[in-house]
Structure formats: C-alpha cells, structure tokens
Amino acid sequence: MDRLLNQFKGSLVKGVVFLYGKASITNTTGVVASYSGRGIASIARTGAGEYTITLEDKCVDLLNCDVSVVSATPVDLVPQIASYDVVSAKTIVVNLLAAAVPTDSAQDIELLISIALKISSAN
C-alpha cells in the first residue's frame, strides 16, 4: 500500500490501517445503489445476500472486519464474513444471513463497514 496515511491511532500492532465505508442496498433486488469509503474500490452483490468488498490495495492480512445493518424497520439479517483474500484478490465476502441462509433484504438497508488491515510485515 503506497499512500499517505493519517497517523496516531493507538495500536500496539505496527503497520495497521483502518478503512470505513458504507453501502446502500436496494430492497428485494439486493443491488448496491451506492457505496463510499476510501480504500474501497467497489462493493457489489455477487449472489443472494452475498456482497464482495474489493479493496484498492493489497495487504498483508485482515485483522478485523465489522459489518452492521442499518434499517428504518427491523430486519432479521446477520452479517457474516464468508471469506477473504486481502493478499492477492483484495476481496472480503460478506453474507447477510437469515436462519443461516444468505438472503436479500425485503427493504432498503445500509451497511456500515469497518475494516482493520495489516499493511506491513513489521512487528
């Protein structure tokens, strides 16, 4: 990752970067209507209730990824990180599960995303 990064987020681990993003998902079709987030190249629906987050840069490792579902009315969807490859493919796959099955939302939702990445092999 060759970028100018903001400093001084307290971390005992060297070479960590934090990315934050959001995606607006259209009801029933599950289409990503819009997304934002520096360091995130794209967020796309890749199957029913399945979304692939593609990063702009390759990294050494994924340390953490939190996804929250925001909705005006209650939804019974649980985000799960299904797989990731931040080293070569630069992707994180998130499933929205209802009763352990990837499922599209019945209404418009927003996904809030927080990602912690290791960008250096330094200890």
C-alpha positions, 0 to 999 in steps of 0.5 A: 500500500503506497499512500499517505496515511493519517497517523496516531491511532493507538495500536500496539500492532505496527503497520495497521490501517483502518478503512470505513465505508458504507453501502446502500442496498436496494430492497428485494433486488439486493443491488448496491445503489451506492457505496463510499469509503476510501480504500474501497474500490467497489462493493457489489452483490455477487449472489443472494445476500452475498456482497464482495468488498474489493479493496484498492490495495493489497495487504498483508492480512485482515485483522478485523472486519465489522459489518452492521445493518442499518434499517428504518424497520427491523430486519432479521439479517446477520452479517457474516464474513464468508471469506477473504483474500486481502493478499492477492484478490483484495476481496472480503465476502460478506453474507447477510444471513437469515436462519443461516441462509444468505438472503436479500433484504425485503427493504432498503438497508445500509451497511456500515463497514469497518475494516482493520488491515495489516499493511506491513510485515513489521512487528 
